[in-house]
Amino acid sequence: MPPPPPPLPPALHRVLSLLPRVASPRQLLQAHAFLLPRGGQRHPGLLSALLLASLRLAPRHRSHAAALLRRVHPSVSLRAAARLPPQLLRGSLLGPQLHSLILRAGLAASDAHVSASLVQVYCACGRLAAARSVFDEMLDRDVVAWNVMIAGYVKSGDLVGARELFDAMPERNVVSWTTLIGAYAQMKQPEEAVEVFRRMQVEEGIEPDGVALLSVLSACGDLGAVDLGEWVHMFVVRRGLFQKIPLMNAIIDMYMKCGCIEKAVEVFEGMEEKSVVTWTTLIAGFALHGLGLQAVEMFRRMETENVVPNDVTFLAVLSACSHVGLTDLGRWYFNAMVSHYRMKPRVEHYGCMVDILGRAGCLMEAQDLVQEMPFKANAAIWGALLAAARTHGDTGLGEQALLHLIDVEPHNSGNYILLSNIYAEQERWDDVSKLRKAMKERGLKNVPGASSIEIDGMVHEFTSRDGSHPCLHKICELLCEVNTNMKSVGVIAVLPEVLHDIEEG
């Protein structure tokens, strides 16, 4: 491999800053011509910027990228290509072209660093089988090469392949563990994320880094695993990481999702510095638990402290207004986005507004908003209209919303069940039967709801119609006792009408 390049002189630094703005083949060639006599192609950073500029241009000009690769040392080309965004490499021929150059230079399986970079480029190009082939042919695979291959599986969504390779590793470092933990958390497999996190500590005694902590906090929130979440919180405090705002935001989010609202507020109030994400996380947490008034009050306090909300903050406060029926205030916030903060509402904001209007029974206004918005309505918007139609008994709107929902998400059984209940409440049993038949023809089944709770470090999951939990009898007895006590003090539970299961005969 060639020696590392010397530091960039000021003139080349200037070119490096200008390359992202190259907008035509002529400008690209001018920049390339300026770099050639100054040895610019010996610097992976500059070469990467040149390649990136070539790939950003129209496809007919991308041959310039291939020409660049042929005129520099293959290892430099590899390091440059590895820096490129995966979306530009996906589907390109850079991987095979580089592989050919490396074979000609005799740098194939004998050089671990070169091979690892080639694996990374192949993964970025979306050629996972080719990446695995290079990996398997490597004579000396260090932990970096293993990590690169595992990351390739993760980015392609193949967690089974990533886990198999991870379990086969002769040695692991914190990056190995963090990659897998983060993958499980991101793919909404929190049980596996927590299991790998605990293995990392018990089996190898590796101290988690910030990325691992963020991932496991997300998993704890999804699982309701507050005990582990509290341990992570204490770990952050002991290691003096409490000044890292993203970590503290994740802790607030975890406590909110676990229902520990007071602890979340305590962490929030204890932070010396807060970002807009910090405020948004707390507001969204209040909204999650139906504490709309607290969410609105926090939003007002945020404005008082001159923190400018972002579009996600408005999603949170609109959701809060929806949960507690603050229809007029929801309208005001929705309009303030445009008039005061100069933000363009996204389709998600329209979805929240439709939900607010639908819950309030303003069905005509909700339909008008859907017709006027500058986006095509998505499943969330039609779903909000369908739910509102069921709540207020508007069969016509329910049928209209369902037709649109079937078009945008034909495999969601929940849409059929909502409309079925509208029909059942009006004793339209023939229509209920037709829906049942339509579901069977499409192979749809009602997916049972599930919830989980952590007790003494163990996560208990409960699924609708599942009577296998060993303490189910005691749980039912306690619920009956709670219900009896509520009735004795005059509390009347406000429940939706009985849901008619359209899968039953």
N, C-alpha and C positions, 0 to 999 in steps of 0.2 A: 504493500500500500504506500502511496506517496506520503511525504511528511505533511503535517497540518499546515495550512496556509498562514502567512503572517497576518497581523491585524490590518484591517482595511484602512487605507489612507483616506483623507477627507473627500477627495474627488469621487472615489468609489462609493463612499457613504452617501454622497449626494445622489448618485445614480440609483443606488439601492432604494432611496426614498421616493424616487420618481417612477420607478418601474411599475408600481401598482396602478399608476395613472395612464400607462400606455394604452392608447385607444385605436391604433391602426398599425398594419404591418410595417409601414414606412418608419414610424416612430420606434418600433421594436428593432428594426435593422440599424437605425441610427444609434440606439443605445448599445446594441451588440458591437457595432463598429468602434464605439468609444472604449468599450471594455477590452477588446482584443489586444491592442498594443500595451495595455496596462496590467495584463495578467488577471483580469477579472474572473475568467472562467476557472481559475484555480481555487476560488472561494465557493464552497457549497451554498452559502447563503445567497450570493449573487446569482449563481447558476440556477438555484431554486426559483428566485424571483424572475429570471429570464424564462424558465420553463413555464412558470405560472402565467406570465404574460402571453406566451405563445398559445397556451391551452385556452386562455380566456377569449382569444380572437376566434373568428369564424372557422369552422372545421377545415375549410380548404387551405388555411394558413398554418395548420398544426404540424405540417411537415417540418417546419422550422424547429420544433421541439425534438423531433427525431434526429435532425442534423446536428443539433447541439450535443446530443448524447454520443454521437459517433466521434466527436472531436475532442473529448476530454477523457481522462482516466475513468474507467468504469466505476471504481469505488466512489469517486467524487460525484458521478452521475447518480449513483444509488443514494448517497446521503442527501443529495438535492431532491430527488424524486420522493424520498421518504417524508420530506417536509411539505409536500403539496397537499392541498385539501382532498380528502377521499372522493368528494363529489365530482372533482375534475378528472381523477384517475379512473373512476368506475367506468368500465366498458372500453377503456383505451388499450392500446397495444404497447404501452410503455414497459409493462412487465416483461413480456416476451422479448422485446427489443433489448432491454437491459440484460436479460438472461443470456441472450446470444452473445452480446459483447463480453460478458463475464467469462463465458466458456472459451471464447477466443483468446482472452487474456490469461487463461489458466488459473482463474481465481474461484473456481466452483466450490466444491465441498471442502477444500483445504483451508479456506479462510472463514472462520466462524462469524466475524463481524460483517463481511461481505454477504454471506449467505443469510444472516439474520435480517440485513437490510433488504435483501431480495424478497424474503418471506413477507416483510412488512409492505413492500410495494405491491406484490401480488395480492395480498389481502385487501389493500386499498383499491386495487383494480377490480375487486369482486371475484377474483379467481382463486377461490379457497382451495380447490383440489390441487392446483399448481403450486400454491404456497405450501400445502402439506407435503407434496412430492419433494420440493426443495428441502423442507425441514427433515423429512425421513432420510434423505441422502447425506445429510451433514455428518461428518466424521466426529466432530467435537461440538456438542450442543451445550452451551452454557445456559445459565438461568435466564439471561436476556433473550436468547432465541426461544426458549420455552414460553416466556411471557408474551413475546410478540405473536407466537402462534395461537396462544390462548386468547389474546385480545382480538385476533382475526376471527376466531369462532364466535366470540361475544358480539362483535360488530355485525356479524352476519345473522345473529339471532339464534345460533346453534349452541344453546347452553349445555345440551347433553354432550356434544363433542368437546366443549370447553372443560366440563367437569371430568370427563374421562382422561383428558390430557393432563389436567391438574393433578388428579389422583396418581398418575404415572410418573410425576416429576421426581427425580432423585433428590433434589433440594429445592427449597422455595425461599423467596424473600418477601418482604412486605408488599411489594408490587404484585406478586403472584396472588397473595391472599386478597388484597384490595380489589384487584381486577374482578375476581369471582364474586366477592361480596357485593360490589357495586353492580355487577351484572344481574344478580338475583334481585337486588332491591329495585333496580330500574325495570325489570321485567315482571314486577309485582309477584315475586315469590319470596315473601318475607321470612317464612319459616326456614327456607334453605339459607338465606342471608344470615340469619341469627345463628344457625347451626355451624356454618363455616367460620363466623366471627368467633364463636366459643372454641372451636377447634384450634384456631390460630393461636389463642392464648394458652389453652391447656396442653396441646401437643408440642408446640414449638416455642412457646413463651415469647412470641413476637409482639412488641408494643404497637398498637394500631396507630396509623398516621391520620391526618385530618380527613383524607378521602374516605378511609374505612369508617371513621367515626360518623361522617355525614351519611354514609350509606346505611349503617346499622341503626342510626337514629330514625331514618326514614322507615326502615323495616319495623322498628319498635312501634312507631306510630300506626302503621298499617295493622299490626298484630294486637295492639293494646298492651304490649309487653312493657309495662311501666317500671317494673323492677330493674330490668336490664337498662332501660332508658335512664333511670336515676343513677345507676352505676356509671354510665357514660358521662352523665352530668358531673358527678363527683370526680371522675377521672380528668375531665376538662379543667375543673377548678384546681385539682392537685397539680396538674402539669402547667398551670399558668396560661392556659389557652383561652381563658374567658374574654380576652380582648379581641379574639377573632370573631368578627360579627357574623359571618356565615354559620359558624358552629353554634353560636348562641341563638341565631334564628331557627336553626334546626331543632335545638332543644325546646324552644317555645312551641314549635309546630308539633313536636312529639308529645309534650305535655297536653296540649290542646286536644290532639287526636285521642289521647288516652283518657280524656275527661278530667284531667287535673288542672282545672282552670285557674285556681288560686296560685298554683306553682308557676304556671305559665306567666301570669301577671307579675309574680314576684321576680322572676328572671328578667322580664321586660323592664320593670322599674329599676332593677339593679344594674342595668347596662349604662355605662357612661356615654357611649356613642351608639347611636341607632341609625340604621339606614331606612330608606323607604320600604325595603323588604321587611324589616323588623316590624314596623307599624302595620303593614299589610298582613303579615302572618297573624298578628294578634287580632286584627279586625276580622279576618277570615275565620279564625278560631271561634270567636264569639258568634259569628253567623252560623257556623257548623252546629253549634249547640242551641240555636234558636234564640240567642241573646241579642236580638236586634237592637234594642235600645243602648246596650253597652257598646255595641259595634259602632253605632251612629255617634255616640258620645266620644269614642276614641278617634273617630274620623275628624270630628270638630276640634278635638284637642290637637290632632296632627296639624290641621290647618292653622291653629293658633300659634303653634311653634314653628310656623313657616316651613314645614316640610311639604314639598309638592308631591301630591299623589300621582301614581302612574296608572296605566290602564287596568292593571291587575287589582290595584286598590279599589277602583270603581267597581270591578266585578264583585269584590268582597262586600262592599257597602250596599250594592244593589241586591245581592243575595240576602243580606241581613234585612233589608226592607221587605223583601218577599216573605221571609219567614214569619215576620210579626205583623204583616198586613199594613205597612206604612206606604200606601199606594201613592199619595200625593208627594211624599218626600222622595220616593223612588223616581217619580216623574221629574222632580226638581233636580236630583243628582244626575239623571240621564241627560237633561238639557244643559246642566252646568258643565258637563264634559266638553261640549262644543262651544258654548257661549263664553265660559270663564277660563277653561284650561286649554282650549283650542285643540282638543283631541278628537279624532274621528272614531266613533264607536265601532267596535268590531262585531262580528256576528254573535259572539258570546254575550256582549252587552245587550244586543237586541233580544237574545234568548232570555236573559234575566228580566228584561222589561216585559216581555210577553208573559213570563211566569207571574210577575207581579200583577199584571192586569187580569190574567186568567184566574188567579186565586181570588181576586176581588170581584169577580163576576163581570168584568168589563170586556166581554167577549168580542163585541163589535170593534171596540178600540184596539184590542189585541190583533184581530184579523186585519184591520186597516194598517197597523204598524208593520205586519208581515208583508203586506202588499207594497208598502212604501219603501221598505229598507233596500239599500243598494246591493244586497247580496241575495243569493239563492238560499232559501231557508234550508237549514240542515236538520238532522234527526232530533237534536235537542229542542229546537223551536217547535217542530210538529209534535214532538212528545209533550211539550208543555201545553200546547193547544188541546191535545187529546186528553190529558189529565184534567184540564179545566172543563172540557166538555163533559167528562164523567162526573166531576164534582157538581156541576150545575145542570146535568141532565139534558144537554144539548146533543141529541143523537145525530143531527145533520152535520154539525161541526166535527163530531167524533168520527163519523164515517169519512168525511173529507180529509181529516188529519191522518187517518189510518192509511188511506190510499197513497198519500204522499210518503208516509213512513215505510210502507211496503216497497216503495220505489227506491228509497235511499238506504234502507237496511232490511232487506227481505227475510233475514234469518233471526230477527229478534222476536221471540215468542211473547214478550211482555206487552207489545203493542196489541196483539190479538186478545190478550187476556183483559186489558183495559176496556176495549170495545165490547168484549163479551159481557162484562159486568154492566155496561150501559144497557145492552139488550136485555140482560136478565132482570135488571131493576124495573124494566118496562114490560116484563113477562113476554118478551119476543123470543120464545124458545126455538122457533124455526131458524131464526137468524143465529142464535147461539149454536145450534146444531151445524149450520153451514160453516161457521168459523172453526168449529172442532174438526169438521171434515177437511177444511182448507189447511189447517195445521198438520193434519196427518198426511195429506198429499205432499206437503212440502218437507215432511220429515222433522217437524218442529216439536219440541217438548218444553214444558214449563220447567225452567231451571229453578230449583228450590233456593230460597234465600238462606244466607248463612251469616253467623256472627261469631266473634271470638272474644275471650276474656282471659287475662293472665291472673292466676292465683298461686301464690307461693312458688313463683318461677316457672310454672307449667301453664302452657296455653291450652285452654279448652275451647273447642269449636263446636257450635251447635248449628245443625242444618234442619231446615223445615222437613217434617215427616220422618226424621231420623230419631228413633227411640233407643239407640244403642248406648247412650251415655250412662255409666254405672250409677250416677246419682240422680237420674231423671225423675224417679218417684219422689225423692225428697224435694227436688226443685219445684215440681208441680204442687206438692203440698204447701210449700212456702208461698208460692204465687197465689194459691187459693186463700191462704191466711191473710196475705197482704190485701187481696181484693175484698175480703170480708171486712177487714179493719177500715178500708177506705169507705166502704158503703156505710159502716156504722157511724162515721163522722160526717156523712152527707156528701161525700165526694162522688160525683158522677163522671165516669170516664166517657169522653167524647171520642167515639171510634167510627171509622168509615163503615159503610154498609158491608155486610158479609160478602167476601169475594167468592164468586162462583167459579170453581175449578173446571175449566172447559175440557180437561183431559179425562174427567170422570164421566161415566155413562149416565 
